[in-house]
Amino acid sequence: MTATFVEWGMIEGWAMILASVIGILLIALPLMLAVAMIIYVDRKVWAAMALRRGPNVVGPFGLLQSFADGLKVFLQETIIPSAANKGLFLIAPIVTFTVALMAWAVIPFSEDMVLANINVGLLYILAISSLGTYGVVVSGWASNSKYPFFSAMRAAAQMISYEVSIGFVLVCVVLYAGSFNLNAIIEAQRGHGLGIVNGFFFNLLLFPMWVLFLISSMAETARAPFDLTEAESELVAGYQTEYSSMSFALFWLGEYANVLLMCALNAILFFGGWLPPLNIDLIPWFDIPGIFWLFLKIFFFFFIFSWVKATVPRYRYDQLMRLGWKVFLPLSLGFVVLVSGWLMLTRFGA
């Protein structure tokens, strides 16, 4: 895009800035629309699981329900508690929302459709997703209320606990792919799964790591059954208790943008990203744009997230910590050794 603007006579520096701004808008605006529609899908899935109809009044099939809810919170008054730290209270939802959008900069939607194709894309996502904790912790502390503060402490412990196991899972992926670049990780998935499945996804050796990553990503985004940071039966609404209007909506937008990001990472790291699912010559898979396959996989993983939320009861906090530290951490660490040994035998062994 930058080269096109330069050909039109624009100075290279300004052309680069304009191309970056357009690229950001091409990601951020559709993502906001996707978040609105994915909330609708989420509610429809919950309703179907409970034999209800879900949103069906606002717009055809209830499709405009999320926009009506957005308009409602936009028109509400922003109330700031008198004892709150006003600056931090207002900054916290902005941090949560902004960080959730920043991580999408390195997500490859197809082979050459990525805003920043950097060599350390996976490290960038790990660093940015860690910053999301600050929005929750700061909002809980700045509210100067006991329930949000309890929620902030829970969020800090929960996200740190599961980021450790996620880190070891990603070590397995990087060892197998030999790169931190997300496009390179996708390319490493071309081929066969241990000679059993002829498809474009990782070696079946990493399948248990995908299960760990899927569950850890639910805990990382505080989705049910790990939504203990906003457990309504214990903490009213957790860190969101004192928020209203658009500040409350920014938390929701950030949460669902993070959920979509984790769905995209499940697809990219373990299921071939923008590659078609199977390597079959009889079907013209490669005539279909890669972005279609990525969106289809993201939707599939989001359905799993919604399915789990609708059917699995909430964990107790001690169960959550036990799962993270006593189950996932030893398993992921053991698989780092196993994957390293497998690669030494098959790829690097003499």
C-alpha positions in Angstrom: 0.0 0.0 0.0 2.9 2.4 0.8 4.4 1.8 -2.7 1.0 2.7 -4.3 0.9 6.0 -2.4 4.5 6.8 -3.4 3.6 6.1 -7.1 0.8 8.6 -6.7 3.4 11.3 -5.8 3.2 11.2 -2.0 6.3 11.6 0.1 7.4 8.2 1.4 7.2 9.0 5.1 3.6 10.3 4.8 2.7 7.4 2.5 3.9 5.0 5.2 1.9 6.8 7.9 -1.2 6.8 5.8 -0.9 3.1 4.9 -0.5 2.2 8.6 -3.6 4.3 9.6 -5.7 2.6 6.8 -4.4 -0.8 7.9 -5.3 -0.1 11.5 -8.8 1.0 10.5 -9.3 -2.0 8.3 -8.6 -4.2 11.3 -10.2 -2.2 14.1 -13.6 -1.3 12.5 -14.5 -4.8 11.3 -13.3 -6.1 14.7 -15.8 -3.8 16.5 -18.5 -5.0 14.1 -17.5 -8.6 14.7 -17.6 -8.1 18.5 -21.2 -6.8 18.2 -22.3 -9.8 16.2 -20.3 -12.3 18.3 -22.2 -11.1 21.4 -25.4 -11.9 19.5 -24.1 -15.3 18.5 -23.0 -15.9 22.1 -26.5 -15.2 23.4 -28.1 -17.3 20.7 -25.9 -20.3 21.6 -26.7 -19.9 25.3 -30.4 -19.7 24.5 -30.3 -22.8 22.3 -28.5 -24.8 25.0 -31.3 -23.8 27.4 -34.1 -24.4 24.9 -34.9 -20.7 24.6 -35.1 -18.4 21.6 -32.6 -15.7 22.7 -32.6 -12.2 21.1 -35.4 -12.1 18.5 -37.1 -8.7 18.7 -34.7 -5.9 17.6 -34.2 -6.2 13.9 -34.6 -9.4 11.7 -33.9 -12.5 13.9 -32.7 -10.1 16.6 -29.5 -9.2 14.7 -29.6 -5.6 15.9 -29.9 -6.4 19.6 -26.2 -5.7 20.2 -26.4 -2.3 18.5 -29.5 -1.4 20.6 -27.6 -2.4 23.8 -24.6 -0.3 22.6 -26.9 2.7 22.0 -28.5 2.2 25.5 -25.1 2.3 27.4 -23.9 5.2 25.2 -26.9 7.3 26.3 -26.5 6.5 30.0 -24.8 8.8 32.5 -21.3 8.0 33.5 -21.3 7.8 37.3 -18.0 8.0 39.2 -18.0 7.0 42.9 -17.1 9.9 45.1 -14.4 7.9 46.9 -12.8 6.6 43.7 -9.5 7.6 42.2 -11.1 9.4 39.2 -8.2 9.4 36.8 -7.4 5.7 37.2 -11.1 4.8 37.3 -11.5 6.3 33.8 -8.2 5.1 32.4 -8.7 1.4 33.3 -11.4 0.5 30.7 -9.5 2.5 28.1 -6.4 0.4 28.8 -8.4 -2.9 28.6 -10.0 -1.9 25.3 -6.8 -0.5 23.7 -4.6 -3.5 24.7 -7.3 -5.9 23.3 -7.0 -4.1 19.9 -3.2 -3.8 19.8 -2.7 -7.6 19.8 -4.5 -7.9 16.4 -1.7 -6.0 14.7 0.4 -9.2 14.1 -2.5 -11.6 13.3 -2.1 -12.9 9.7 -5.5 -13.1 8.0 -3.9 -14.6 4.9 -0.4 -15.1 3.5 0.2 -11.4 2.8 -2.7 -9.8 4.7 -1.1 -8.8 8.1 -0.5 -5.3 9.5 2.9 -6.0 11.0 4.6 -9.2 9.9 7.3 -9.1 12.6 9.7 -12.0 13.4 8.7 -12.0 17.1 4.9 -11.9 16.6 4.2 -14.6 19.2 6.3 -12.8 21.8 4.5 -9.5 21.0 1.1 -11.2 21.6 2.3 -12.7 24.9 3.5 -9.3 26.1 0.4 -7.4 25.0 -2.0 -9.9 26.4 -0.2 -9.7 29.8 -0.8 -5.9 29.8 -4.6 -6.6 29.8 -4.3 -7.6 33.5 -3.5 -4.0 34.4 -6.9 -2.7 33.2 -8.7 -5.2 35.5 -6.4 -4.6 38.5 -6.4 -0.8 38.2 -10.2 -0.7 37.9 -10.6 -2.9 41.0 -8.2 -0.7 43.0 -9.5 2.7 41.7 -13.1 1.9 42.5 -12.2 2.0 46.2 -14.8 -0.7 46.9 -14.2 -4.1 48.5 -15.9 -6.3 45.8 -14.0 -4.8 42.9 -10.8 -5.0 44.9 -11.3 -8.7 45.6 -11.9 -9.2 41.9 -8.7 -7.3 41.0 -6.7 -9.6 43.3 -8.3 -12.7 41.8 -7.6 -11.4 38.3 -3.9 -10.9 39.0 -3.5 -14.4 40.5 -5.6 -16.1 37.8 -3.9 -14.5 34.8 -0.4 -15.0 36.1 -1.1 -18.7 37.0 -2.3 -19.5 33.5 0.2 -17.4 31.6 2.9 -19.7 32.9 1.4 -22.8 31.4 0.5 -20.9 28.2 4.2 -19.9 28.0 5.3 -23.5 28.1 2.7 -24.5 25.5 4.0 -21.8 23.2 7.6 -23.0 23.8 6.4 -26.4 22.3 4.9 -24.6 19.3 8.0 -22.5 18.7 10.3 -25.6 19.0 8.3 -27.4 16.4 7.9 -24.5 14.0 11.4 -23.0 14.6 10.1 -19.4 14.5 8.2 -16.8 16.5 6.7 -15.4 13.3 3.0 -16.3 13.1 3.1 -16.8 9.3 6.1 -19.1 9.6 4.2 -21.1 12.3 1.3 -21.5 9.9 3.6 -22.6 7.1 5.2 -25.2 9.4 1.8 -26.8 9.7 1.8 -27.9 6.0 2.0 -31.7 5.8 1.0 -34.7 7.7 0.1 -35.3 11.3 2.5 -38.2 12.2 1.7 -39.7 8.8 -1.9 -40.4 9.9 -3.9 -37.3 8.8 -3.2 -35.6 5.6 -4.1 -32.1 6.6 -2.8 -28.6 7.3 -2.4 -28.5 11.1 0.3 -29.3 13.6 1.9 -32.7 14.2 -0.5 -34.8 16.4 2.2 -34.8 19.0 1.0 -31.3 20.0 -2.7 -32.2 20.2 -2.6 -32.4 24.1 -0.9 -29.0 24.1 -3.8 -27.6 22.1 -6.2 -28.9 24.8 -4.2 -27.2 27.5 -4.0 -24.0 25.4 -7.8 -24.0 24.8 -8.6 -24.4 28.5 -5.9 -21.9 29.5 -7.2 -19.3 27.0 -10.6 -19.5 28.7 -9.0 -18.9 32.0 -6.8 -16.1 30.6 -9.9 -14.3 29.2 -11.9 -15.0 32.4 -14.6 -16.9 30.5 -16.8 -19.4 32.2 -16.1 -21.7 34.0 -13.2 -19.5 35.1 -15.1 -16.2 35.3 -14.2 -15.7 39.0 -13.2 -12.1 38.5 -16.8 -11.2 37.9 -18.6 -14.0 39.7 -22.1 -12.4 40.2 -23.0 -14.8 43.1 -19.9 -13.7 45.1 -18.7 -10.3 43.9 -21.8 -8.6 42.3 -20.0 -7.9 39.0 -16.4 -7.9 40.2 -14.1 -5.2 38.8 -17.1 -3.8 36.7 -19.4 -3.2 39.7 -18.9 0.5 40.0 -18.9 1.2 36.2 -21.7 2.4 34.0 -22.3 3.8 30.5 -19.5 3.6 28.0 -16.8 2.8 30.6 -18.7 -0.4 31.3 -19.2 -1.1 27.6 -15.4 -0.7 26.9 -14.8 -3.6 29.3 -17.2 -5.8 27.4 -15.7 -4.8 24.0 -12.2 -5.5 25.3 -13.3 -8.9 26.8 -14.9 -10.1 23.6 -12.0 -8.8 21.5 -9.7 -10.8 23.7 -11.9 -13.9 23.3 -11.8 -13.5 19.5 -8.0 -13.1 19.7 -7.7 -16.4 21.7 -9.9 -18.1 19.1 -7.7 -16.8 16.4 -4.5 -18.0 18.2 -6.1 -21.5 18.6 -6.6 -21.6 14.8 -3.2 -20.1 14.0 -1.0 -22.0 16.4 -2.5 -25.5 16.1 -5.0 -25.7 13.2 -3.3 -24.1 10.2 -4.6 -20.5 10.4 -5.5 -19.4 6.9 -4.6 -22.8 5.4 -7.5 -25.1 4.3 -8.2 -27.9 6.8 -7.3 -30.9 4.5 -4.8 -31.4 1.7 -7.1 -33.0 -0.8 -6.5 -32.4 -4.5 -10.1 -33.4 -5.5 -11.5 -30.3 -3.8 -10.4 -26.8 -5.0 -9.4 -25.7 -1.4 -6.8 -23.2 -2.5 -9.2 -21.3 -4.7 -10.9 -20.1 -1.5 -9.2 -17.0 0.1 -7.3 -17.8 3.3 -9.2 -15.2 5.3 -12.3 -17.3 4.8 -10.7 -20.4 6.4 -9.3 -18.3 9.3 -12.8 -16.8 10.0 -14.4 -20.2 9.8 -11.9 -21.6 12.4 -12.3 -18.6 14.7 -16.1 -19.1 14.6 -15.7 -22.8 15.4 -13.5 -22.1 18.4 -15.9 -19.3 19.6 -18.7 -21.8 19.4 -16.7 -24.1 21.8 -16.2 -21.1 24.2 -19.9 -20.4 24.2 -20.8 -24.1 24.5 -18.5 -24.4 27.6 -20.0 -21.3 29.1 -23.5 -22.6 28.7 -22.9 -26.0 30.1 -20.0 -26.1 32.6 -20.6 -24.8 36.2 -18.2 -22.2 37.6 -15.0 -23.5 39.3 -14.2 -22.7 42.9 -11.2 -20.5 43.3 -9.1 -23.2 44.9 -10.0 -25.6 42.0 -8.9 -22.9 39.5 -5.5 -22.5 41.2 -5.0 -26.2 41.6 -5.7 -26.8 37.9 -3.2 -24.1 36.8 -0.3 -24.9 39.1 -0.6 -28.6 39.9 -2.0 -30.0 36.6 -1.3 -27.7 33.6 2.2 -26.5 34.7 3.7 -30.0 35.1 2.0 -31.2 32.0 3.2 -28.4 29.8 6.7 -28.5 31.2 6.8 -32.3 30.6 5.7 -31.8 27.0 8.5 -29.3 26.4 10.9 -32.1 27.3 8.9 -34.6 25.2 8.7 -32.4 22.1 12.4 -31.5 22.4 13.3 -35.2 22.6 11.0 -36.0 19.6 12.6 -33.3 17.5 16.1 -34.4 18.4 15.3 -38.0 17.3 13.4 -37.2 14.1 14.7 -33.8 12.9 18.1 -33.2 14.3 19.2 -36.8 15.2 22.1 -38.2 13.3 
